[in-house]
Amino acid sequence: MYEIAIALLPVIAGIAGVWVNLNSTVARLKSRVIQLELENNEFKNIAKELLESVHRLEIMITKMQK
């Protein structure tokens, strides 16, 4: 009985190690996804502001040409 337990001990330790490694990888990937989503939202806001500025310039140019 003890021989089986001793034989299974490295297997159980290996499974636990893989589980810990996978959990840390998943946590790191979740963090990266959140960061990318924030950067994407920031880019969208900047692009929206730029587009609004371009439209204001178009209106100003149109008024100047009249």
Long-range contacts (C-beta under 8 A, 24 or more apart in sequence): none
